[in-house]
Amino acid sequence: MANHDLVVTAPPHIKGKDMISTGMRDVAIALIPLVVMSLVFFRLYALVNLVAAVATALACEYVMRKMMGREPTLGDYSAVVTGLLLALILPPTVPFWWVMIGVIIAVAIVKELMGGLGVNLFNPALFGFVSLIIISRIFGPIVLGYSLGGINGVTSATPLTFIKGGALNGLRPGYWNLFLAHGGGALGEVSVLAVLVGAAYLLYKGHITWHIPASIIGTVFVLSAILGENPLYMILAGGVMLGSFFMATDWVTSPDTRLGQVIYGVLIGVLIVVMRLYAAPTGAVAYSILIGNAVTPLLNRLFVIKRFGAVKSVS
């Protein structure tokens, strides 16, 4: 028999020449309900930041790949998804130039300098978001320097404000408002229903499974109840739902096996609750998922997919 070289490429390993672009396109489609709700509540602020994020992501990827002598891959929709996600996890009144800085960090450093799609260890959008938090804490809070008119939401007293210290009083938004629509928090956090509609589309298309989202949400619910917090409020407020379905399930930065995915989800859920209650609520979901990303290579080593065609040896 002739010898054949085995070529191993970087993940995601998806069958079909255009499956990566198809998957990323479907993620962008799944984000449409969140984009629409953000535009309803935050109007021009949302529009400017979303456009700035996507345009910067596309331009940054094109420039970086040209500089490194690689073929531009704008047609795979990965830059579009990164830009949309980063804009959606930021508050509406963050100036668009800060959004652009976060996107540059996400695309240029986390994605392209690490080798491009499939090689990055961390979720690019979350890394860019956390970088902005760190930068703002070093150089002071981000102040809005321009006005784009009124909004239908609020820029202070977000739902997460009522979690720290058990401040669940009559001022907090109700469950129904959090589920349907509430104009507080980041662009993508105004409606749990919008998140679920997009998630249902991804589940239907087979791009994600229930294992990671269910593990995160279930862990947050149970641990919150054990610690005496309101478990329903904990999963509805902030970015738990968005992070569980759209961030933690990233093909590249999440474990390959079902058992690994469950453990990964439980770890993220525990970290979210601990950080929200004993550290700072803002950014808890992002930090938790990034830590989960860092643990993913270990989980892939511990829980290996069974080799195709392998049989147990007979002694």
N, C-alpha and C positions, 0 to 999 in steps of 0.2 A: 504494500500500500504506500502511496505517496505521503510524504510528511507535509502537514499544513501548519502554518503559524497561527496561533491563537491570538487574536487582537482583542485586548480589553480596553474599552473606552470609558470615559467618565460618565457618571449618571447625569440626568435621568435616562434609564434604558427603556425607551418606548418604541414599540414596533412601528414601522412605517416611516417613510422619508419625511412626511410632513406632520407627524403626530405631535412633535413638540410645539410647533407653531399652532396647531389645532387646539392643543390643550391650553396654551397660554391665551389664545383668542377666546376660548370658552371662559377662562377666569376673568378676562376683561368684560365679557358679556355678563357674567354673574355679578360683577360689581356695579352694573347699571342701576339697579334699584337703590343702592347706597348713594350713588352719584346724584340721582334724581332727588332723593330726600334731602341731601345736603344743599342742593340748589334751592329747594323749596324754603328751607329755614335760613340759609346764610347767603343766598342770592349772589351778588357780585363777588363777595369775598371768596365763596366757594369756587365760582367760575374761574376767577383769576388764578387762584392757587392750583386748581386742577390742571388748567391749561399750562401754567408755568412749569409744573412738575413733569407733565408728560413731554412737553417740548424740550425741557432740559435733559430728561432721560434719553430721549432719542438722539439729541445732538451730542451728548456726552459719550454715549456708546459708539456713535459713528466716529468721532474724533479719536477716542481711545484705541479703537480697533485699527484705524488707519495709522496711528502713531506706532503701534506694535506690529504692523505688517500683517494684520489679519483681515479676513474678508468681513465687512460689515454684515450684521445679522438682524437688521431692523425688522425684517419680515417675520421674525419668530414671536413678536409681540411681548417678549420678556421685558423690554425697556418700558413699554406702555404700562404693563402690569406693575412694575416697580414704581413708576411715577404715580400711578393712581393710588396704590396702597399707601405710599408715604404721605401724599396729600390728605388721604382719608383719615389717617391716624393723628393728624395735627389739628389744633384748634383753628377755627375759621379766621381769627384775627391775627394769626402769625403772618408777618409781611412776606410777600411772594419771594423776595430775595433770600429770606431764610429758608424757605421751602427749596429754592434752587440750590443752596449750599448743601442741604441734606441730601438732595438727589445726586449731586456731584459726588459726595462721599459714598453714597450707596452704589452708584453705577461704576464710577472710576476706580474706587479703592476696593470695595468689598466684592464687586462682581468681576470687572475686567482685569484688574491687577492680580487677582487670584486665579486667573486663567479663563474667565468667561463662564457662561451658563453651564452648570453641571459640576463645577469645581469648587465653587464658593462654600466655605464651611458655615457661614452665618447667613441668615435671611437679610438681603441687602436693604430692604425698606426699613426693617426694625433697627438695623445697625445705624442707618442714617438718622432715624428718629432719636435713638439714644445718644448719638453724637451731638445732636442739637441740644438735648437736655443738658449734657455735660458742658457744652460751650456756653450755654446761657447761664449756668451756675457759676462758671469761671468769670465771665465778663459781665454778668448782671442779667436781669430779666429782659426778655424781648419786648420792645415797646412798639406799638403800631404807629407808623409815621405817616399814614395817609388815610383818607376816608373814602369808602365806596358806597355810602348810603346806609340805610337802616337794615336790620336783620330781624327775623322772627324768633330768634333764640336769645340765649344769654351767654355772656362771656365770663361769668364768674359763678360760683356756687354750683359747680357741676355735680352730677350724681355721686361722684367719688368723694366729694367733700363730706358727705354724710356717713361715710363708712369708718373713717379713722376715729378711734375713740368711742365708737358706738353711738355716734350722734344721729340716730335714726329718729328724728322728731317730725312734727307735723309739717315742716317746711320742705321735706324731701318730696320729689315727684313720686306719684303712685305707680304701682306695678303696671297698670294698663297704659299709662303714659310712656313708661320706659319701653314697653313692648311695641306699641303702635308708633309713637313719635314723641320725642321730647327735645326741644331745642337747646340742649346743653352738652358740653363736652366736645369731642373731636367731630370732624365732618362725618365720619363713618359710624359714629356711636349714637346717632339720634333715633335710630329705629331698629330694634331687634328683629321685627318682622321683615324688614328689608334685607337684613343679613340672612335670615332663614330662607327667604325666597331665592337669593343668590346661591346659598349653600345647597338647596334642594336641586338646583340646576346642575351643580357640580357633581352631586351624588348620582343624579340621573345619568349624566354623561360618563360616570365611572372614573372621574379624575381624582376623587377622594373617596375614602371609606369612613365609616362611622367610628372606627376604633380610637383615633386620636381625639376628635371633638368630644365624644362621649366620655372618654377617660378624664379629660381636663374638666369638663363641666360637672361630671359626677363627683370628682374629687373636691372641687371648689364647694359644691353644695354640701357634701357630707362633712368635710372638715370645718366649714363655717358653722354648721349646726353644732358640731362637737364643741367648738370654742365659744358657743353662746351668741353667735352673730345671726343675722337674718339671712338664711341661705339663698332664698329667692332673689332678694335684693342684690346679693353679692354677685349672682351670675347675670342678672339683667343690667346692672349698672356698669358703665365703663366699657372696656374693650374685650371682655372675656369671650363673648360670642364671636365677635369679629376675628379676634386672634385665634380662637379654636378652629374655626372653619377655613379661614383664608391665610393665616400666617403659619401656624404650627404644622399644617398639612403640606407645606412646601415639599415638593418631590425630592429636591436635592438635599435639604437640611434635616429631614426627618428619617427615622429608622426604616429599614427595608421589610422587616418581618412584622407580623401582627402582634406577637408577644412584645417585641421591642417597642412597637408603637404604643401599646397599652402602658408599659412602664414609663415611657417617655411622656405620655399624657398625664399620668399620675404625678410624676415629678414636677411637671409644669404647674399642675393644679395646686400642689402643696406650696410651691414657691409663690404663686399668686396670692394665696391667702395670707401666708406669713409676711410677705412684703407689704401687702395692703394694711394689715393690722399693726405691724410692729416697725415698719419703716415708713415709706411714703407711698400713698395710693397711686399717684400719677406715675406712669411708666412701669408699674408692677408687671403687667402682662408682657410688655416688651422685654424687660430684663429676664423674666422667667423663661420665655421662649428662646431667647439667645443662649441662656445657660443650657436649656434642653438641646439646642443645636450643638453646643460644645460636647455634650455627652453622647450624641448620636454615633460617632465613630466607635466608641466603646460598646454601645448597644449592638452595633452591627457586627462587632467581633464576638460578642457573647452569644448572640442569637443569629446563627448563620442560616440562610435559606438552603434547604436540601438540594444538593446537586442533581440536576436532571439526569435520570438514568442510573443513579447510584444505587447499589444494592449492598446489604450487609454481608460482610465476609463470614463464611462458615468455617468454624474451627474443626 
